[in-house]
Amino acid sequence: MVARVVTVAFEGVEPRRVDVEVQLMGAVQPRFAVVGLADKAVAESRERVRGAFAGLGLAMPGKTIVVNLSPADLPKEGSHYDLPIALALMAAMGVLPADSLSEWLAIGELSLDGRVLPVAGTLPAAVAAHQFGLGLICPEASGPEAAWAGDVSILPARSLIALVNHFRGSQVISPPKPGPVVEAQGVPDLRDVKGQEHAKRALEIAAAGGHNLLFVGPPGSGKSMLAQRLPGLLPPLTPGELLETSMVHSVAGLIAKGALTRSRPFRAPHHSASMAALTGGGLKVKPGEVSLAHNGVLFLDELPEFTPAVLDSLRAPLETGEVLVARANAHVRYPARVQLVAAMNPCRCGAGGGGRGACGKAPRCQRDYQMRVSGPLMDRIDLQIDVPPVTPADLALPPPAEGTAEAAARVGAARAAQAERAGEGAVNARLEGDLLERHAQPDAPGRALLSRAAEAGGLTARGWTRTLRVARTVADLDGAPGVRRLHVAEALSYRRTAPGVEAEGSRGRFTAGAWAGESAR
């Protein structure tokens, strides 16, 4: 007789069905074989199952035990195969009724005393169980996380003996309740930032439209301080976004006690991060920082200090909203729809090319330092803001009248307008095709201004589109039904051209002053 239990293998956040088949065969020398392209963690499940059975006082059968993980050509990784292997073996031994497991999907790691330990990926497994028309057997500690999957039967097991008693009818395992929804605590307030009104305006535009943002300025000018206040301006995750984000965090093992949060992720990796750490990969192809920030913010401080190849690996995810990690035996996809926020000094010494304490090697120092960030990556950043040093006069002023609450209200109204145009969760940063043509095209003066700017500054096709998206967001913050010339002018003032060098050694850019004058015409 062959006993079967369903479990899953993970390809990114996508669960793939795996049938665990166990057969007992007579043999002179008993052995325990696991086949089906299993990795070392799965192969070691044999000893954990032996130990768990011994902890229950259950003797292993004196036969050859063959465990087949089907389909055999799908790689199997992780310790969550322990529980389905043990349950299928119990069914083959007659400890459990043969048909008792036919309507269940099981995941869980076993300890040597028979306890069922939590594993990563419980939420995607619960969603898969619902799609397969099955219930889910999972560790008790993972039950609150699995309960977020909705209408699916869940057995949160503390131990193997509890499962045996449940299926024999001598004990009832109660279904779990979903974990708590945790609200963000202590979000920094924008009122703490004195001066930098131009940068605050850009931060509000970025929050309203989901645009990528770069702050360029000397140390101590408030670049990181501004970026850390962005999460307070963003609206909470929609139900669909919450499920997407939580599934990535579940696979990464970042959900504690089933607690979810509607606050958007904010990830800030150090500039020493490797390509695998940032975009995903490694031995078991885990999600990287760009996927852990899915539906949220990826903040890269000291942008030029990242390895150029690592930065350029973000170019495709910023366009497509996903990461494809290619390996010899698998291609794994992770979602990566993020808002990139970055900060950098104008040159290595930090001072820049003008004013008090100016860099003595300008303009070459600035040119060499800023060129560490490739032109194609810069072209994907919608708003590029120069952040000047904060003056003593700014520091002496009282706190601003407006803070995060007031700015977040305007951002919420702008996002509501975008949702009405393009659907829930839509933002202007992802407008394309017909929606872009219908809602972001400027009036005739605005179109003429944009054409002149493209001819004068070498605006790329991508830069043209992104300028239109920013102009649409500026119009939304103004409550304007259409995009006008002044909206285009403000959008241009936030954008640099393709890499080029001015006399002072910095990248060429459309200056705010130049285009402010254009908007008044």
N, C-alpha and C positions, 0 to 999 in steps of 0.2 A: 504494500500500500504506500502511496505517495501522499504526504500531508503538505498542504500549501497555506501560506500566509502572504498577504500583500504588504509591500513596503514601497519606499521611493528612493531613487537616486537623484541628486541635485545637479543640474546643468545650469550654473549660475543660480538664479532664483526660480528656475523652472523645474518642478518636480517631474521625474519620469517614473512610470510604474515599473516595479520590479517584483516578480513572483519568487518567493523563497520556497523552494521545494526540498523536502527531506524524505529520504528513503533509507530504510534499515535493510541490510543485506547480511546473510550469514557469512562468516569468515573464521578462519583458524585464529588469526590475530586481529582483534578489533582495532579499528582506527577511525579517525574523525577527519573527513576531507571536505574542504570548502572549495567549490569551483565556480567560475563565472566572472573572471577578470576582476578579482578582489584585490584591494591593496593590503598593506601590512596590518592596518588597524582592523580590517574585516577578518583577515586570517587569524589574528589574535583573539577573535571572539570565541574561538573554540575553547581556549583556556578559561575565559570569563564564564562561559556557559557551564563548563565542568565545575568550576568553583561555586557558581550559583546553585547548581543542582546539589552539590555536596552540602551547601549551607541549608538546603531544605530537607536534607536527609534522603535525597532521591538518587538512587544508583543509576549510573549510565548503562545503557543496554550493552550486552556483550556481543555486539555485532559491528559491522562496518557501517558508519553513519556517513551518508553522502548528502551534502547540502549544495544544491544548485541554485545560483542566483541568475534568473532569466529576465531579460535577454542576455546571453553570455557575452556579447560583444560590447556591452555598455559598461564603462568603467564604474566600479563601486568603491566609494571612499567613505570613511568615517566609522564611528563606533555605534551608530544608531541601528545597525543590523543585528546587534546582540539580542534584543527582545524578540523580533520576528523569528530568528533562528531558534531561540529557546522555545517559543510557543509552538512552532511547527514540529519540533522534536518531541514535545510533550504530546501533541496530537498523534504523531506516529507511534509513540509508546503506549497510547491509550490512556494517558493521565487526564487528557481533556477530551470531550466528545469530538468526534471526527468532523462534524459539521458546525461546531461552535464558532469557528474562526472565519467562516466563509464570507461574512459580512463586515469584516474589520480590516483596517490598515493599521500596522503597528510600527512604532519607532521607539527606541530607547536603549540606553546603555545599561549593562548589568554590573553590579558590584559582586564581590565574591561571597557575600552573605545573602544574596538574592534580592537586594534592593534595586529599584529601577531609577537610574540617575538621569537628570535632564540632559538634553542634547540640543544643538543648534538646528534651526530649520523647522521648528514645530509648527509655526503659523503657515508656511507654504505647504507643509504636509497635510494640515487640516483642510486647507483650501482644495488640495488634490483629492483628499478623501471625499469631500462633498461632490467634486466633479465626477468621481468614479462611482458615486452612489453607495459609499461605504461609511462606516463609522471609524473613529480614530482611537486606538489604544496608545497612550503616551505616558510619560512619567508624571507623577502627581505634581511635581514642582512646575511642570510645563503646561498643566491644565488651564490656568488663567490665560496664558498666551494663546492656546489653541481655541479657547472659547470665543475669541474675537472673529473667528472664521464664519460665525453665524449659525445657520440651521444645519448642524452636523452633530451626530451622537458622539460623545466623548467619554472614554473610560480613563480617568487619571489614576494610574496604578502606583501605589507606593512600593509594592514588592511583587515577586512572582507568586508567592503563596496567596496574596490577596486576589490576584487574577484567577488562580485555580479555584479558590472558594467562590468567587463571583460566578464563574461559568458552571460550577457544580450546584449553585443555588443556595449555598450556606452563608453567603455574605453578599451585600449589595454595595457597589461602588457608586457614590453619588456623582452626578455630573458637576463640573466646575462652573464657577462664575467668571466672567471676563475680569481681567485685571483692572486696576484703576487708570484713569486718565490723568496724567501728571501735567500740571501747568508749569510753564517756565517761571523760575524764581529769580528775582533780583536782576531783571534786564536793565542794562545801563540806559540812562536817560540822555536824550540829545541836548537837554538843557545844561548838561555839564560842560558842553563844548562852547568856549567863548571865542567870538570872532568866526572866521572861516565861513561867512555866509554863502559865498559862491560854492564851496564844497558841500555845504549842507543842502543847498538847492539841488546839486547834482545827485546827492545821496537820495533825496526824496524822489527825483525822477527815476533813478535806478530801481528803487523799491516799487514805484507805481507801475513800471512797465517790465520789470524783470530783466533789466539791461545789465550787461557786463560793465564793470567800472574799474578805473585805474586812478590812484592818487599818486602824484609825483611831487615830492617836496623834501626839504632837509629834515634831519632828525629833530624830533620834538615839535613838529608842526601840527600833529594831531591826526596823522593818517590812520594809524591803527585804532585810535580812539573813535574816529568816525566810523570805521568799518565794523567795530564791535557793537555799534548802536543800530546797525541795519536790521538785525532780527526783530527789534522792537517795532519797526515800521511795517513789517510784512504781515499780511493776514494769516490766520491759522490755516493748516492743511484742510483741504476738502476731504470728504469721506473716501473718495477714490484715491487721492494722493496719500492719505494716511495709510491705506492698505498697501499701496505700492512701496512706500518708504519703509513701513514696518516689516515687510517681507524681506527686503534687503538687510535690514538690521537683524532680523531673525536668523538668516543664513550666516551672518557674521557673529552671531552669539551675543548681541548687544542688548537684548531685551531682558530686563531683570524682573522676575516675579510677574510677568505678563503686563507690566505697566507700559502704556503707550503715551505719547505726547502729541498734541496737535501743533506744537511749535515747530517751525521749519528747522531742519538740521543746519548747523553752522560748524563747519569743519575747517581747522586751521593747521595743516601739516607744517612741520619744520622744513626749512629749505634744503636740508640734507636728505629729504625723502627720495627713495629710489623710484624708478619707473613702475615697478610692480606695486610699491606702496601707494603710488598716486593713482594709477589707472587700473590696478588689479593684476593678479597673477600669483606667482610663487608656486610652491610644490603642489598645493591643492587648489590653485586658481581661486583665491579668495577675493572678495570685492575690495577695490581700492578706495582711496579718499574721495575720488570724484563720484563714485557710486554711493558711498555712505552719505554724501551730501545731496543725493537725489531729491528733487523738489525743494532744495534749500540753497544754501550759500557755501561756496568753496572760497576761502580767504587765503591768498598766497602773499604773505608778508616778505619783504626783501626779494622781490620778484627776480631780479637779475642774478641772485645768488643761487637759484635753482640751476641744475645742470641743463644746458640748452636742449639736449635730446629729451629730457623729462618734460620740459615745458612744451615742446613741439608735439609730444604725445597727446596733449590736450586738444589739439586743433580739430581732430575728427569728432571727439565727444561733444565739443562745444557746438558743432554744426548739426550732428545727428541725434544727440540726446541719448546715446548709448555707447558702451565700450564692447568691442569684440576682442577677446583675448584668444589668440590662435596658438594652439599647441599641436604637436605631432599627432596626438591621438584624440583631440577634441577641439572644438571651437565653442567658447563659452561667452554668452552675452550677459551683460549687466546693464540695467538702466542707469543713465548718467545725465539727466536733465537738470543742470545746475545753473546758478547765477554766479559767475566768476567775479570776485572782487580782489584787487591786488593793490599793493603799495610798494613804492620803490623810492630810493634816493636819486637825485639827479646825476650823481657820480659816486665813485667809490669813497671819496673822503666825506661825501654827504653835503658839502656846502654849496655846490653849484657854481655857476659862472658869473654871478653878479652880487653886489651888495657887500655888506660887512662879512669878513671871514671867507671871501670868495676863494674858490679852488685856484691854486697857482698854476695848475696844469690845464686849465680850460683853454680852448674848447675840446682838446683831444681827449682829456679824461672823461668828459661827459659823453662824447661820441662813442668811445670804446665801451664804456660801461652800459649805455643804453642799447647798444647794438647786440648785447648778449641776449636780448629778447628779439626774436625774429619778427620781421615785418608781417608775415601772414598771421602770426598770433596777435600782434598789435591791431591788425585790421579787424579782428573779431571782437575787439573791445570797443563798445559803443561810446562810452563817456570816459575821456582822459583829462584829468583835472590837475592843474598846477596848484599846489597847496603852499602858500608862502609862510614864512615863520610868523608865529604869533607875537604881536608887539606888546610891550609893557602896558600900553594904553588899553589894549583888548583885555589883558589880565586884570586890570583895575576896575573894569566894568562889572556891574551886578549881573547875576545869571540872566540869560535871555528870557523874554516873556513866553516864548513858545518852546515847547519841548517835544518829546516823543509822542505824547497823546494827540496833540494838535496836528502834527505832521502825519501820524498814522490815520487820522480821520480823513485827511485829503487823499492819502494813498488808497484807503478803502473805497472812497467814492470813485476814484479813477479806475480801480480794478472792477468795481461793479459795472461801470460803463463798458469795459472790455468784455466782461462775462456776458453782458446783454448782446453784444455784437457777435461774439465768436463761441460762446458756450462756457460752462463752468470751468474754472481753472485756467482759462485762456489769458495770455498776456501779450502785450504788443511786441515783445522781443521775439515772439515766434509767429508773428503775422507773415503770411506768404500767399502766393497765388492770387486767387480772386479776392480774398479778404483784404490783402494788401492793396490791390488796385481800387477796391471800392471805398476803403475807409482811411487810407493813409496818403492818397494823392493830394498834393497841395493845390491851392488856387493858382491862377496864371502867374501872378507876381512871385509866388513862392517857388513855382517850377522854374521860372527864369533865373531866380537867385541860385537855386540848386545846380542848374546847368552851368552857370558862370563859375560857381565854386569848383565843380568837377573839372572844368577846363583849366582853371587857374592852379588848382592844387593836386591834380592827378588822383582824384577820388576814384577808387576802384568800383566795380559793379557791386561787390559786397558792401563797400562803404556807402554807396548810394542807397541801397536797400536799408541798411541799418540806420542811416540818417533819417530816412522816412519814418522808420519805426519810432525813433526817439522823438521826432516832431509830432507824431500822433500822440505819444505819451504826454508831451508838453501841452498839447491841445486838451487832452483829457483832464489834466490838472487845472487848466483854466476853465473847464466846463464848456469848451467850444465844440460845436457839432462838426466842424471841418478844420482841416489844417491850413493855416494862413502863413503869410510871408514871415511874420515875426516868430512863429513856431519853428519854421525852417532855419531862420537865422540863429535862434538859440541852440538848436540841435547842432548846427555847424560849428558853433563856438566851442563845443565840447569834444570835437573830433580832430585828431591829427591826420595829416596826409600819410601817404606811403613813405617809407624811410627816406629821409633826406636831411641834409645838414645846413642849418642857417649859420650866420656869422658867429653866433655865440656858441655854436657847437651842439645845440639840442636838435631833436627831430623837428621838421617843419610842422606847423599846425595852423589851423584857422583860428586866429585869436578872437577872444570875445569882443574886444573893442572894435575890430574891423567889421564884424558881422552885426554888432549892435547898431552901428551906423547904417548898415544896409537895411535893417528891419524898420528904420524910421522913414525910409524913403517911400 
